[in-house]
Amino acid sequence: MPSIVVAAAAEPQSADTNNKKKSMKKAEYAAEMEEINNSVEKKVKKEKKSSKKTKLTSEPDPDDSNSVKKTKEKKRKALEIDGDDFKEERSETSSEMGEPMNNLGKNKKKKMKFVEEDEEEKEEDPNAVSNFRISQPLREMLKSKGIEALFPIQAMTFNMILDGSDLVGRARTGQGKTLAFVLPILESLTNGPAAASRKTGYGRAPSVLVLLPTRELATQVHADFEVYGGALGLKSCCLYGGSPYPPQQNQLKRGVDIVIGTPGRIKDHLERGNLDFRGLKFRVLDEADEMLRMGFVEDVELILGKVEDPSKVQTLLFSATLPSWVKQIQAKFLKQDKKTADLVGNEKMKASTNVRHIVLPCSVSARSQLIPDIIQCYSSGGRTIIFTETKDSASTLAGVLPGARALHGDIQQATREVTLSGFRSGKFQTLVATNVAARGLDIDDVQLIIQCEPPRDVEAYIHRSGRTGRAGKSGVAVMLYDPRKSNFSRIERESGVKFEHISAPQPADIAKAAGAEAAEKINEISDSVIPVFKAAAEELLNTSDLSPSDLLAKALAKAAGYSEIKSRSLLTSMEGYVTVLLECGKPIYSPSFAYGALRRFLPEDKVESIKGLALTADGKAAVFDVAVADLDTFLAG
Ligand SMILES: Nc1ncnc2c1ncn2[C@@H]1O[C@H](COP(=O)(O)OP(=O)(O)OP(=O)(O)O)[C@@H](O)[C@H]1O
C-alpha cells in the first residue's frame, strides 16, 4: 500500500555544522601550509644568513647605520633608484646569479637602505616576495595582484629554477604551480643565467616554450606571461588550434620571447617553418602527465626534439598528478641531475584538501531534476562547473539547466572563448563541460563542482574537483553515481579521498539554503538603508508578539521569496501547491510506475492535476506537487 506524506526534509546539514566543517578544513589547510612553510622557512633562513654575510663584507655607510625605520616615501625612492640601476646593470650581472638587487654601485647609500628594509620584511614572512630574487617591476606587478608572499611550491622551486636546474614540480590543484615556473623563468631571461645569451630584437626566435593540453589553459597561462612578462618588456604569444594562422604567423615573424601553446598547432607552425626552437632556453610541460599521455607524447617528443643542444635547455614539468608511468617518459626529456619538488609525495590524500568531497546516488534520468537542487544547496551562490563524460550529454544537460552553457571540443573555438569569458565574468553561473575544462582552469568564485558520474581515472577526479577550493579558498565537489551501474571505490582508494555520503536535497533543505543565501546577501546591503528603514523596524519590534529572531526569520524568508511556506511549493515554487512524497514500500523505478500507483487510489482528474513528479535519487520514493486544496484527498488516498 503506497503512502503519501507532505514532504518533510531529511535533517539537512545545519549552517553551524557547515561552518564548523569549513573552519576545520581551513585549520587543516593552515596546518598543512605551516608544515610546508616550516621546511621552506629553513631554506630561506639559510639564504638570509648568506645575504647577511654579503652585507657585512660590503662597507656600511655610517649615516645609515641606525636607520632601521624608514618612511614609506624614502623606501619608494630607494626602490625607484634601484630599479633604474637594475636596468642598467642587467647585462653586467646577468651571468652571475648573485644579488642583482644588492649590487653595490654608485648609489650605495640608497641601496643599503633598500637592503635593510628588505630584511625587515623578511622577518615578517619567510616566503615574502622580497625574500626572493624577484626584480622590482615583477614585485610591483605581484603586489598589484594582491600577491605579497610566494606559495610553498613557488618558494620551494624558485631558486632551483633560477639557478638553472631541470625540475619536476608537483603540488595539489590550485596551489600556484603556474607562477612557480612563470616567475623564475622571467627573472632568468631578464636578469639571470639565460639573460646573456637570450635573443633580442626584431624577428627573434623564442627563448621559452610552454606546452599545455587545452586551448583554454594555453590562453590562461598566456595571460599570466602577458601580465608578468609584459612588466619586464618581454613578448609572448599563444598558439592553439581552431584560430586563424595569419595573426599567429605575424607575431612570430615580428619576434617573441615566449611561446605558449597546444602541441598540435605548435607542431603545425614548426612544419610550416614559422617557429625556430634552436635558441630555446626553457621548455615547460604544464599538466605534464596529460601532455605525455599516449596520443600526445609523439607530438611532444617531436616538438621538444627541435632544440639544438638539449644540455643548454632547462626543462620543467609541473602537474598535480604524476602517475608512475610518467617517470619513465621523464627520463627522455630531463637531465639526470634534475630536481624534484613534490608537495604531495606519498601522502594518502592526493586531491585538494580545501574541498569537501561528496558522493550522491542518482540515476541518469533524475540528473536534470536533481542538479538544480544541488546547486541551490551547495554552491553558496557562486559558480558551478558540471562535468559530463560525453560532449552530447554536456550539450543536452546545458540545454535543460536554467542559465547554463556548454563547453566541449565540438563547439567552435570562437564560441568556446565567448562561453569561457562569459563564465569568468559572471554572465552565467553554470558551465557544463567535458574534460576540456578539467585541467588547470583557474576561475574565480567556482564554489561547486558536480561530476555526473565517476570519471574513468583518478587523475580526472583530482583535476576536476580541483577547479574549486583554489588558492586557499574552500569549495564543494559532488560526484553523482548510479548505484546500479557505477562504482567509485577505485577513485576513493587511489585519490585517498574519504567521501562524505549524502542523499538528495529535500525541498526544505533547498528553502534553508535559500534562507542562508538571503542572510549572506543581507550582509552585503549598504548601511545607508538603515536610517531609512530603522523606524519601520523598531515599530515592528515594538508592536509584534514575535521575538526579534522570529521577525528576522520572516524577513529572510521574504528576501528568499518565501512568503508562506505551506502555500508555496518547494519543488516547483508554485503558489498554492504543496510538495508531497509518495512511498510504495519498494523501489519506484519510473514516473509511470508512480502514476500507476496513484491511479489505484485516486480519481483520474486528481492524478492528472499533479505537477513536477520526480523520483528521489535513491529510487525509493517520488515527489510531486498537489494543489493545497487537494492535499487532504491525496493524504486520505
Ligand atoms: N603566491 C600567491 N599568493 C596568492 N595567490 C596566488 C599565489 N600564487 C598563485 N596564486 C593564485 O592561486 C590560484 C591558483 O594558481 P594556479 O592556477 O597556478 O594553480 P595550480 O597549482 O596550477 O592549479 P592546477 O593544478 O589546478 O592547475 C590563481 O588564481 C593564482 O593567481
The ligand as an SDF file (V2000), in Angstrom:
LIG
                    3D

 31 33  0  0  0  0  0  0  0  0999 V2000
   51.6430   33.4800   -4.0730 N   0  0  0  0  0  0  0  0  0  0  0  0
   50.3620   33.6140   -4.3120 C   0  0  0  0  0  0  0  0  0  0  0  0
   49.5650   34.3420   -3.4920 N   0  0  0  0  0  0  0  0  0  0  0  0
   48.2340   34.4450   -3.7270 C   0  0  0  0  0  0  0  0  0  0  0  0
   47.6130   33.8820   -4.7780 N   0  0  0  0  0  0  0  0  0  0  0  0
   48.3640   33.1580   -5.6310 C   0  0  0  0  0  0  0  0  0  0  0  0
   49.7650   32.9930   -5.4500 C   0  0  0  0  0  0  0  0  0  0  0  0
   50.2290   32.2230   -6.4490 N   0  0  0  0  0  0  0  0  0  0  0  0
   49.1840   31.9080   -7.2210 C   0  0  0  0  0  0  0  0  0  0  0  0
   48.0630   32.4580   -6.7350 N   0  0  0  0  0  0  0  0  0  0  0  0
   46.7050   32.2970   -7.2670 C   0  0  0  0  0  0  0  0  0  0  0  0
   46.3040   30.9610   -6.9810 O   0  0  0  0  0  0  0  0  0  0  0  0
   45.4240   30.4930   -7.9800 C   0  0  0  0  0  0  0  0  0  0  0  0
   45.7940   29.0930   -8.4150 C   0  0  0  0  0  0  0  0  0  0  0  0
   47.0310   29.1220   -9.1020 O   0  0  0  0  0  0  0  0  0  0  0  0
   47.3590   28.1270  -10.3100 P   0  0  0  0  0  0  0  0  0  0  0  0
   46.2730   28.1790  -11.3260 O   0  0  0  0  0  0  0  0  0  0  0  0
   48.7300   28.4000  -10.7520 O   0  0  0  0  0  0  0  0  0  0  0  0
   47.2600   26.7250   -9.5320 O   0  0  0  0  0  0  0  0  0  0  0  0
   47.7920   25.3100   -9.9870 P   0  0  0  0  0  0  0  0  0  0  0  0
   48.5750   24.7550   -8.8550 O   0  0  0  0  0  0  0  0  0  0  0  0
   48.4680   25.3960  -11.3120 O   0  0  0  0  0  0  0  0  0  0  0  0
   46.4220   24.5060  -10.1070 O   0  0  0  0  0  0  0  0  0  0  0  0
   46.0310   23.3050  -11.1160 P   0  0  0  0  0  0  0  0  0  0  0  0
   46.7760   22.0990  -10.6500 O   0  0  0  0  0  0  0  0  0  0  0  0
   44.5830   23.1700  -10.9310 O   0  0  0  0  0  0  0  0  0  0  0  0
   46.4320   23.7320  -12.4890 O   0  0  0  0  0  0  0  0  0  0  0  0
   45.4650   31.5270   -9.1000 C   0  0  0  0  0  0  0  0  0  0  0  0
   44.2990   32.3220   -9.0280 O   0  0  0  0  0  0  0  0  0  0  0  0
   46.6820   32.3540   -8.7850 C   0  0  0  0  0  0  0  0  0  0  0  0
   46.5590   33.6940   -9.2280 O   0  0  0  0  0  0  0  0  0  0  0  0
  1  2  1  0
  2  3  1  0
  2  7  2  0
  3  4  2  0
  4  5  1  0
  5  6  2  0
  6  7  1  0
  6 10  1  0
  7  8  1  0
  8  9  2  0
  9 10  1  0
 10 11  1  0
 11 12  1  0
 11 30  1  0
 12 13  1  0
 13 14  1  0
 13 28  1  0
 14 15  1  0
 15 16  1  0
 16 17  2  0
 16 18  1  0
 16 19  1  0
 19 20  1  0
 20 21  2  0
 20 22  1  0
 20 23  1  0
 23 24  1  0
 24 25  2  0
 24 26  1  0
 24 27  1  0
 28 29  1  0
 28 30  1  0
 30 31  1  0
M  END
$$$$
